[in-house]
Amino acid sequence: MENKGIKKAGLGRGLSSLFENVSKPSEAPKIPQSQNEQIQDSLQNNKIPMQTLPISQIRPGPFQPRKHFDDQSLEALAQSIRTHGVLQPIVVRQKAKSPENTTPIYEIVAGERRWRAAQRAGQSFIPVVIQEFLDQEALRIALIENIQREDLTPIEEAEGYKRLIEEGGYTQEELGSLIGKSRSHIANMLRLNALPSSVKEMVNKGELTAGHVRALLTTENIEQLAHKVLSRKLSVRETEALIQKLKGKDQDTPKLSKELPQGTKKTTYFPQYSDNYPQNTEMLALENHLTSLFGLKNNIYVNEAGSGSVVIHFESYEELDKLFNQLTGLEKEVF
């Protein structure tokens, strides 16, 4: 369902604002900075009604970005619920009724972990707040709640960002503003969607970190290297060093044969890697100027024919992302 008004909504005044304009579905609800605190505040001030529903009438929402629930954590929450009950209501929306089933069924928008723990605790009913949400709104709320709680794996976070961009029409910068993350963070996380499914599963299990797999994305044999990293229990730094070694590069003294144009002669001017280069003050001045512009080390290479290349060195995806924007002037990632 299309809702053009949803696109520009950001972090707002609280959960109460989610429910003030329910009769106007074209207006996007504001997203709270803390779902739990704002729900509790709204309930205490009688701004939204709380009800009790049979657990059997509630289903997981289709827009839940979280796919993995820690069993030990769920059991601890279930034990708390056995003692104190469910103290915080979950947020649900009613599904469309079917001719075969007249009993209303509700989808969880926020609070699936509490619902799962309540089932474990043997509860038959659970407190809820029932409201109407468009699909994009439900997706956005579910994703933001989990990100704020830091409940998502890197893969779940990446897939959630992808869905919001594709289904909500956000740019990376708009999405970053919406959820309180930098655009470079969004761009780096989105790259994880290109991983093979087996490697994604390693990340979801906590066997590899986002740092590991971002380094692996620069290689061709991702799965093979992922298993090697896992078996050797390599750190992110060690993984990056392994990849550099496999590529035939020395981290301290990069080999420039792959970076220079074909046909470049050995007499090429490269000031930082040769002791007998020509003292070309003009080139040095240009390098210094580029450094002041981009904040990154760079080299200008010129052969005898007067052609050559400019090499700008970066040490992280964040630096590459920043450089890309500086070079192109674009605000939206295009690769």
C-alpha positions in Angstrom: 0.0 0.0 0.0 1.4 3.3 -1.0 1.8 6.1 1.5 3.8 9.0 0.3 3.4 10.9 3.6 5.4 8.3 5.5 8.7 9.1 3.8 9.7 12.2 5.6 8.7 11.2 9.2 11.5 11.1 11.7 12.0 10.4 15.4 9.2 12.2 17.1 7.5 13.2 20.3 6.7 9.7 21.5 4.5 6.7 21.1 1.4 8.8 21.8 2.0 10.6 18.5 1.6 7.2 16.8 -2.0 7.0 17.9 -3.2 10.6 17.8 -4.1 10.5 14.1 -5.2 7.0 13.6 -8.2 8.2 11.6 -5.7 9.8 9.1 -3.7 6.8 7.8 -2.1 9.0 5.1 -0.2 10.8 7.8 2.9 9.0 9.0 3.1 8.4 12.7 6.1 9.8 14.6 8.6 7.3 15.8 9.4 7.4 19.5 12.9 7.6 20.8 12.0 4.8 23.4 9.0 2.6 22.6 8.7 1.2 26.1 8.9 4.5 28.0 6.5 6.2 25.6 3.9 3.4 25.8 4.0 3.5 29.6 3.7 7.3 29.6 0.8 7.2 27.2 -1.0 4.5 29.2 -0.5 6.4 32.5 -2.0 9.5 31.0 -4.9 7.6 29.5 -4.0 8.6 26.0 -4.3 5.1 24.6 -6.4 2.2 25.8 -4.8 -1.1 26.9 -6.6 -4.3 26.4 -6.1 -8.0 27.1 -6.2 -10.6 24.3 -5.8 -14.4 24.2 -2.3 -15.3 23.2 -3.8 -17.7 20.7 -5.3 -14.8 18.7 -1.9 -13.1 18.2 0.6 -13.9 15.4 4.2 -12.7 14.7 4.2 -9.7 12.4 5.4 -10.2 8.8 7.7 -7.1 9.1 9.6 -8.3 12.1 13.3 -7.9 11.1 14.5 -10.1 14.0 14.7 -13.7 13.0 16.9 -15.0 15.9 15.8 -15.1 19.5 18.3 -16.1 22.2 16.9 -19.1 24.0 18.6 -18.3 27.3 17.4 -14.7 27.2 13.8 -15.8 26.4 13.8 -18.3 29.3 15.0 -15.6 31.7 12.2 -13.3 30.6 9.7 -16.1 30.9 10.7 -16.7 34.5 10.2 -13.0 35.2 6.7 -13.2 33.6 5.8 -16.2 35.7 6.6 -14.1 38.8 5.5 -10.6 37.8 3.3 -11.1 34.7 3.8 -9.1 31.5 4.3 -5.5 32.7 4.6 -3.8 29.3 1.9 -4.3 26.7 2.8 -5.3 23.2 1.6 -3.3 20.2 -0.6 -5.1 17.6 -2.7 -4.4 14.6 -5.8 -6.5 13.5 -5.5 -8.6 10.4 -8.2 -8.6 7.8 -10.9 -11.1 8.6 -11.4 -14.1 6.3 -14.8 -15.8 5.5 -13.4 -19.0 6.9 -12.4 -17.5 10.3 -14.5 -14.9 12.0 -12.4 -14.8 15.1 -10.2 -11.7 14.9 -6.4 -12.3 14.5 -3.8 -9.7 15.4 -0.3 -9.2 14.2 2.5 -8.0 16.4 4.0 -4.7 15.5 6.3 -4.4 18.6 6.9 -6.8 21.4 7.3 -10.2 19.8 9.9 -11.2 22.4 7.5 -10.6 25.2 4.8 -12.6 23.4 7.2 -15.5 22.9 8.3 -15.4 26.6 4.7 -15.2 27.8 3.9 -18.4 25.8 6.8 -20.1 27.5 5.6 -18.9 30.9 2.2 -20.6 30.2 0.2 -17.4 30.0 -3.1 -17.5 28.2 -3.6 -13.8 27.9 -1.3 -10.8 27.3 -1.8 -7.0 27.6 -1.9 -5.2 24.2 -2.4 -1.9 22.6 -4.4 -2.3 19.3 -3.9 0.3 16.6 -4.0 0.6 12.8 -0.8 0.7 10.9 0.1 0.7 7.2 2.6 -1.9 6.2 5.4 0.6 5.8 4.6 2.0 9.3 4.6 -1.4 10.8 8.0 -2.2 9.2 9.5 1.1 10.3 8.3 0.7 13.9 9.5 -2.9 14.2 12.9 -2.1 12.8 13.5 1.0 14.9 12.4 -0.7 18.1 14.9 -3.5 17.6 17.7 -1.2 16.5 17.2 1.0 19.6 17.3 -2.1 21.8 20.3 -3.4 19.9 18.5 -6.7 19.5 19.3 -7.3 15.8 22.2 -9.2 14.3 24.1 -7.2 11.6 22.4 -9.3 8.9 18.9 -8.6 10.3 19.8 -4.9 10.5 21.1 -4.9 6.9 17.9 -6.7 5.6 15.7 -4.2 7.5 17.5 -1.2 6.0 17.1 -2.8 2.5 13.3 -3.2 3.0 12.8 0.3 4.3 14.7 1.7 1.3 12.9 -0.4 -1.2 9.4 -0.3 0.3 9.5 3.1 2.0 11.3 5.0 -0.7 14.0 6.4 1.6 17.5 7.5 0.5 20.3 6.3 2.7 20.7 9.8 4.2 17.0 10.0 5.0 17.0 6.6 6.6 20.1 7.5 8.7 18.3 10.6 10.0 15.2 8.6 10.7 16.9 6.0 12.9 19.8 8.1 14.3 22.6 6.5 12.3 25.2 8.0 9.9 24.7 7.5 6.2 28.1 5.7 6.0 26.8 3.2 8.6 23.7 2.6 6.5 25.9 2.1 3.4 28.3 -0.3 5.1 25.5 -2.4 6.5 23.7 -2.6 3.2 26.8 -4.2 1.7 26.2 -7.2 3.9 23.1 -8.1 1.8 25.5 -9.3 -0.9 26.9 -12.1 1.3 26.2 -15.7 0.5 23.5 -17.2 2.7 26.0 -19.6 4.5 28.1 -16.6 5.5 25.1 -14.7 6.6 24.2 -17.6 8.9 27.7 -17.4 10.5 27.0 -13.8 11.3 23.6 -14.5 12.7 25.1 -17.2 14.9 27.7 -14.7 16.2 30.6 -16.7 14.7 31.6 -13.8 12.5 31.2 -10.0 13.1 30.2 -7.3 10.6 33.8 -6.2 10.5 34.9 -9.7 9.4 32.4 -9.9 6.6 32.9 -6.4 5.3 36.6 -7.4 4.8 35.5 -10.6 3.1 33.3 -8.7 0.6 36.4 -7.4 -1.1 37.3 -10.9 -2.1 36.0 -13.4 -4.6 36.1 -16.6 -2.5 34.0 -15.3 0.3 32.6 -18.6 1.6 36.0 -20.4 1.5 37.7 -17.5 3.3 34.9 -17.2 5.8 35.4 -20.9 6.9 39.2 -20.3 7.1 38.7 -17.2 9.3 36.3 -19.1 11.5 38.5 -22.2 11.9 41.6 -20.1 12.7 39.6 -17.8 15.0 41.0 -14.7 13.3 40.3 -11.2 14.5 39.1 -8.5 12.1 42.6 -7.2 11.8 44.0 -10.6 11.1 41.3 -11.2 8.5 42.2 -8.0 6.7 45.9 -9.0 6.8 45.1 -12.4 5.4 43.1 -10.9 2.5 45.9 -8.5 1.7 48.4 -11.4 1.7 46.2 -13.5 -0.6 45.9 -10.5 -3.0 49.7 -10.4 -3.1 49.9 -7.0 -1.4 52.1 -5.8 1.3 50.2 -3.6 3.8 53.2 -1.4 4.5 54.5 -1.1 0.9 51.7 -1.4 -1.6 52.7 -2.9 -5.0 51.6 -0.4 -7.6 51.6 -2.7 -10.6 47.9 -3.3 -10.4 47.1 0.4 -9.8 49.1 1.9 -12.7 47.9 2.1 -16.3 49.2 -0.7 -18.5 52.5 0.4 -20.2 53.6 2.6 -17.3 57.4 2.5 -17.2 59.6 1.9 -14.2 60.8 5.5 -14.3 57.4 6.5 -13.1 57.4 9.3 -10.5 56.1 7.9 -7.2 57.6 10.0 -4.3 56.6 8.0 -1.3 58.0 4.7 -2.5 61.3 5.6 -4.1 64.5 7.1 -2.9 65.6 8.5 -6.3 62.5 10.1 -7.7 62.8 13.4 -9.5 62.2 16.3 -7.1 59.1 17.6 -8.9 57.8 20.4 -6.7 54.7 20.9 -8.8 53.6 17.3 -8.3 54.3 17.5 -4.6 52.2 20.6 -4.4 49.4 18.9 -6.1 49.6 15.9 -3.8 49.5 18.3 -0.8 46.5 20.1 -2.2 44.7 16.8 -2.7 45.5 15.8 0.9 44.1 19.0 2.2 40.9 18.5 0.1 40.2 14.8 1.1 42.2 14.3 4.2 43.8 11.1 2.7 47.3 10.2 1.6 47.6 10.2 -2.2 50.2 9.8 -4.9 50.4 11.3 -8.4 52.2 9.1 -11.0 53.5 10.4 -14.3 55.5 8.5 -16.9 57.9 9.7 -19.6 55.0 10.2 -22.0 53.3 12.6 -19.7 50.3 10.2 -18.8 49.8 8.6 -15.5 47.4 8.2 -12.6 46.3 9.5 -9.2 46.0 7.0 -6.4 44.2 8.0 -3.2 44.7 5.7 -0.2 41.9 4.9 2.3 42.0 2.6 5.3 38.3 1.9 5.9 34.9 1.8 4.3 34.0 5.0 6.1 36.9 6.8 4.4 35.9 5.3 1.0 32.3 6.4 1.5 33.3 9.9 2.5 35.7 10.1 -0.5 33.0 8.9 -2.9 30.7 11.7 -1.8 33.4 14.3 -2.0 34.4 13.2 -5.5 30.9 13.0 -6.9 29.0 15.5 -4.8 26.1 12.9 -4.6 24.1 12.5 -1.4 22.7 9.1 -2.4 24.8 6.0 -2.7 24.7 4.6 -6.2 26.7 1.4 -5.9 
